Amino acid sequence: MSAAFGAVCVVLWGLDATRFAGLYVVIGGAVAAPLFCTRRAQAFVPACLIAGCTLLACGVLFFLLGVFLFWPSALLLLLASFADPRRHPVAGRISGGLGALVTAGVLAGSLAYGWHVHLGPALATPHTFRAATDPGWFRNGLGDTDERLRRFGATSVTGSESDEGSYLEVRFTDGLSHTQRAELKREIAQLPGVRGVELCPVRDCG
């Protein structure tokens, strides 16, 4: 179960942070095989060994895609194949102890990632205005805009352009009052070529 929990966490990360979600789902599915053999020791051990080795091999083969994150689950599966105290008394206790440590590490890493990437940014107060602009707008006069907006409390002014659109991002300090933030937002909206201004969540704009 611990290996399955670790694999599910990695698959969820793959769905959220990469463009190879299908690969993560397929590789993570290998962990499910031993779960169907928990009541048959003769089949459970080979299933754990095969699934664990498969995850290790995929982690090496697709290392640059982050598939090595399945290695803790692979290690747990390999340890599970020696965890039966009736067949391997000493190895079973050692495997159980190591498995508990690996599980604790997976849980701590998952909680830290969830807080840092999702919960923390969701609770944090945004400190960036994002303005949709005409295509290529930020390439001309960005320096003058930076100087103009700094008088209203902006700390940095940057522009970006992608397939999703062209944007102007204006950061301000957390100490800026609500009145000052409203004035800064109004000043951004008055810039030529700006189509709309909204607060940008910390997850998207930092």
N, C-alpha and C positions, 0 to 999 in steps of 0.2 A: 504493500500500500504506500509506503514511503517513496518508493521508486516511481509509482504512478503519480503521486502528488508532485514530485519534482518535475516529472515529464509534463504534467498539465501546466505547471507554472511556466516552463520554457515555451510550450506551444502557445500559451496566451501572450507571452512576450513576443513570439514570432508573428502572431496575428496583429499585434499592435505596432511593432517597431520595424518590421522588415517587409520587403516585397515578395518574400518566398514563403508565404503562409502555408501553401499546399505542401511544400517540402517538410515543414515542421510537423504538420498534422500526420503525414505518412510515416515519418521516422518515429514520432512520438507514439504512434499506434503499436510499435513493436513491444512497448512496455506492457500492453494489455494481454499479450499471449500467456505469460505465466499466471495471470489472475484466473484463467480458466482451468488451471491445473493445481490449485492450492490443496485439493483433497487427494491428489495422487502424487505421492512423493517420487515415484519412478519417472513421471512425466514432468513434474515441477522443476527438478534440478536441471535436466537438459534444456527446458524452456528458458530458465533463468540464464544459463550459460550462453545459449544462442542469442537471446535478446540483448544481454549485456555486451557480448562481443560485437553484435550488429551496431549498437549505439556507439561503441568505441570506434569502430571502423568508419561509420558515417561522420563522426566528429573529426576524424583525421581527413577524410575525403572532402568534406565541406567545411573545413576549419574556418576559412575566410568569410563564410556566411553565418558564422556564429553557432553552428551546430554542436560545437564542443561543449556547449552549455548542458547537453544531455549527459555528459560524463558522470556527474554525481549519481544520476539515476542508473547508469551503467554499472557503476561501482556498487551501488546498493543491490542490484540484481546478482552480481557476482558474489557478493557477501552472503546473500540469501541462500545461495546454493550450498553453503557450508554451515548454515545457521541451525541445523537440526541437532540439538544437544544429545539426542538418543543415538545418532550415528557418529557424530564427531563432537564429543563432550568438550574438549579444550577449544577446538576450532569454532565450535558453536558459540561459546561464550565470547571469544575474541571477535568473531564476526558480528555478534549482537552489539558489543560495545562500539566497534567501529561504525556500524550502521547507525547507531544512535547519534554519534558525533556528526556523521555526514548529514543525517536528517536535520539535526539542529542547525548546521551550516546552511542547508537549503532553505529552511524556514526563515532564518535570520536574513539571508540574502533576498528572499522574496519580499519580506516585510520592508526591508530597506529600499528596495527598488520601487515598491508600491507607494511608499511615503515620498520618496524623492521625485518620482516621475508623475504620480497621479494625485495622491491626497495632499501632499505639501503644496504644490502649485495651485490646486483647486481652492485651498484655504487662504493662500497668500493674496494680498491686496495688489491689484494690477498697478503698474507704474509706467505704462507705455500707452500712448495714443497711436493707433494705426489709421492712416488715411488712405482711402482708395484714390488713385490719381489717374490722369490720362497716361497712356502708354509712353514710356521713355521720359516722363516728366522730370524724374529725379536727376537726370543727366545734365540738366541745364539749371544753373542758379541755385544749386544745393547749398553752396557756401553762404550766399546772401540769406537764404532761408534759415540756415543754422544761426547766423548772427541775429536775425530778427526774432526768432523764437526763444533764444536764450534770454532775451529781455523779459520774457514772460515766465521764466522758470524752467525752461528745457535744459537738460544736461547733455543731450546728444541728439543729432538728427541724421538719420540714415535712410537710404532708399533701396528698394529691391524690385526685381521684375522677374516673373516666371510665367508659366502657362496659365496660372491662376489669376494673374493680373499684375498691375504695377502699384506699389505701396510706398508710403512715406511713414516711417516709424519715428516717433518723438518720445524720448524718455524724459522723465522728471523725477525729482527726489520724493521720497515718502513723506517728507516734511511739508510738502506743498499743500496749502489749505484748499478746501473745497472751492472757495471763491476763486483762488488763483488757478486751480485746475480748470474751472469753467472758462476763465479768461483765456487760458492757453488753448483750450479746445476751440473756442470761438475764433481765435486768431488763426489757428490751423485751417479751419473751415473757410476762412476768407481768402486763403491763398488761391491764386489762379490755377485752374486745372485740378483742384481737389474736389472729389465727388461726394465724400462723406467721411466722417470721423467717428471712431468708436474706441472705447477702451479695449486693449488687447490682453487676453488672459496670460498669466505668467507662463503657462505651459507653452504657448505659441511664441511669445516675444521675450521670454526670459525675465 
